[in-house]
């Protein structure tokens, strides 16, 4: 059973891609993407993509790691099993630094990787665009825009004519096997 994935179109000029991204965003589309053979500076801003929350996830995990490490060392040495060793205090901050550092780095790294996968929706085993000839050209020599059929502003013919008015070449409606 064939389903409509959306509309795709080719671009060859990077400046035209940035103008098209702004035009698509201003037309009210939210589920669209550009597939490029190399990164384009300013494309995220033109598409209206917000900054990621991944740094905040990493910061939260790092603070949690430091807090857990310090609390565990304090509780173990001063509350659960206090021992007087050489007249030293039950808890001192200085000897706790290596363990605190290690747990901070460990939890930050784990949260960053897991957060990156979750925010990117990975792993993704199938893309409805993957068999489209335009999509494969985006890995070589063309900039490809795809507008998803699930977008509330999507209307096949109107969306295709919008892409043509923005300078896209070979605009077509893409279908895929479900």
C-alpha positions as CSV (number, residue, x, y, z in Angstrom):
1,X,0.0,0.0,0.0
2,X,1.5,3.3,-1.1
3,X,1.4,6.4,1.2
4,X,2.3,9.9,0.4
5,X,5.5,11.0,2.1
6,X,5.3,14.6,1.0
7,X,6.9,16.9,-1.6
8,X,10.6,17.1,-2.4
9,X,12.5,19.5,-4.6
10,X,16.1,20.1,-5.7
11,X,18.3,23.2,-5.3
12,X,21.8,23.8,-6.5
13,X,22.6,27.2,-5.1
14,X,23.2,27.5,-1.3
15,X,21.9,31.1,-1.2
16,X,18.7,30.0,-2.8
17,X,18.4,27.2,-0.2
18,X,18.5,29.8,2.6
19,X,15.9,32.0,0.9
20,X,13.7,28.9,0.4
21,X,14.0,27.8,4.0
22,X,12.8,31.2,5.1
23,X,9.9,31.1,2.6
24,X,8.8,27.7,3.7
25,X,8.9,28.7,7.3
26,X,7.0,31.9,6.7
27,X,4.4,29.9,4.8
28,X,3.5,28.1,8.0
29,X,5.2,24.7,7.5
30,X,6.8,23.1,10.5
31,X,7.6,19.5,9.3
32,X,10.2,20.1,6.6
33,X,13.9,19.4,6.3
34,X,16.8,20.2,4.1
35,X,19.3,17.5,3.1
36,X,22.6,18.9,2.1
37,X,25.9,17.4,0.9
38,X,27.7,19.7,3.4
39,X,26.7,22.0,6.3
40,X,25.2,25.4,5.4
41,X,25.9,28.2,7.9
42,X,22.6,29.9,8.8
43,X,20.2,27.1,7.7
44,X,19.0,26.4,11.2
45,X,18.1,30.1,11.7
46,X,16.4,30.3,8.3
47,X,14.3,27.2,9.1
48,X,13.4,28.5,12.6
49,X,15.0,25.7,14.5
50,X,15.4,26.4,18.2
51,X,18.6,25.7,20.1
52,X,18.8,22.3,21.6
53,X,18.4,21.5,25.3
54,X,21.2,19.0,25.2
55,X,23.7,21.3,27.1
56,X,21.2,21.6,29.9
57,X,20.8,17.8,30.1
58,X,24.6,17.4,30.3
59,X,24.9,20.2,32.9
60,X,22.1,18.6,35.0
61,X,23.8,15.1,34.8
62,X,27.1,16.6,35.8
63,X,25.7,18.4,38.8
64,X,23.9,15.2,39.8
65,X,27.1,13.2,39.5
66,X,29.0,15.7,41.7
67,X,26.3,15.8,44.2
68,X,25.9,12.0,44.4
69,X,29.6,11.5,44.7
70,X,30.1,14.1,47.5
71,X,27.0,12.9,49.4
72,X,28.0,9.2,49.2
73,X,31.5,10.0,50.5
74,X,30.2,12.2,53.3
75,X,27.5,9.8,54.3
76,X,29.9,6.8,54.3
77,X,32.7,8.5,56.2
78,X,30.8,10.7,58.6
79,X,27.5,9.0,59.3
80,X,27.4,5.3,58.4
81,X,30.9,4.2,59.4
82,X,32.9,6.9,61.0
83,X,36.5,6.0,61.7
84,X,39.1,8.3,63.2
85,X,42.2,7.6,61.1
86,X,45.3,9.6,62.1
87,X,43.3,12.3,63.7
88,X,41.7,13.3,60.4
89,X,38.1,14.5,60.2
90,X,35.3,12.1,59.3
91,X,34.8,13.9,56.0
92,X,37.2,16.2,54.2
93,X,36.6,17.7,50.8
94,X,40.1,17.5,49.4
95,X,40.4,13.6,49.2
96,X,36.9,13.5,47.7
97,X,37.9,15.5,44.6
98,X,39.0,12.6,42.3
99,X,35.9,10.5,42.9
100,X,33.7,13.5,42.5
101,X,35.4,14.4,39.2
102,X,35.1,10.9,37.9
103,X,31.4,10.5,38.7
104,X,30.7,13.9,37.3
105,X,32.4,13.1,34.0
106,X,30.8,9.6,33.8
107,X,27.2,10.8,34.3
108,X,27.7,13.8,32.0
109,X,29.0,11.5,29.2
110,X,26.2,8.9,29.6
111,X,23.4,11.6,29.8
112,X,24.9,13.4,26.7
113,X,24.9,10.3,24.6
114,X,21.5,9.1,25.7
115,X,20.0,12.6,25.4
116,X,21.5,13.0,21.9
117,X,20.0,9.7,20.7
118,X,16.6,10.5,22.3
119,X,16.4,14.1,21.0
120,X,17.3,12.9,17.5
121,X,14.8,10.1,17.6
122,X,17.5,7.5,17.0
123,X,17.8,4.7,16.2
124,X,15.7,5.2,13.1
125,X,15.7,2.1,11.0
126,X,13.6,3.5,8.1
127,X,13.0,6.8,6.5
128,X,10.1,7.3,4.1
129,X,12.4,9.5,1.9
130,X,15.3,7.0,1.7
131,X,14.3,5.4,-1.7
132,X,13.7,8.8,-3.4
133,X,16.2,9.7,-6.1
134,X,16.3,13.3,-4.8
135,X,17.2,12.2,-1.4
136,X,20.2,10.1,-2.7
137,X,21.4,13.1,-4.7
138,X,21.6,15.2,-1.4
139,X,24.7,13.0,-0.5
140,X,26.5,14.0,-3.7
141,X,25.7,17.3,-5.5
142,X,22.3,18.8,-4.7
143,X,20.4,20.4,-1.8
144,X,17.1,18.7,-1.3
145,X,14.1,20.0,0.6
146,X,11.4,17.6,1.9
147,X,8.1,18.8,3.2
148,X,6.3,16.1,5.1
149,X,2.7,15.2,4.2
150,X,1.8,15.1,8.0
151,X,2.4,18.9,8.3
152,X,-0.9,20.6,9.0
153,X,-0.2,23.2,6.3
154,X,0.4,20.5,3.7
155,X,-1.6,20.4,0.5
156,X,0.1,18.4,-2.3
157,X,-0.4,20.8,-5.3
158,X,-0.1,24.0,-3.4
159,X,3.0,22.8,-1.6
160,X,4.6,21.8,-4.9
161,X,3.8,25.2,-6.5
162,X,5.3,26.9,-3.4
163,X,8.5,25.1,-3.9
164,X,8.6,25.9,-7.6
165,X,8.0,29.6,-6.8
166,X,11.0,29.5,-4.4
167,X,13.2,28.2,-7.2
168,X,13.2,24.4,-6.6
169,X,13.9,22.2,-9.6
170,X,12.3,18.8,-10.2
171,X,9.5,19.2,-7.6
172,X,7.5,16.1,-7.1
173,X,5.2,14.3,-4.7
174,X,7.0,11.3,-3.2
175,X,5.2,8.1,-2.2
176,X,6.5,5.1,-0.3
177,X,5.5,1.6,0.5
178,X,4.0,1.1,3.9
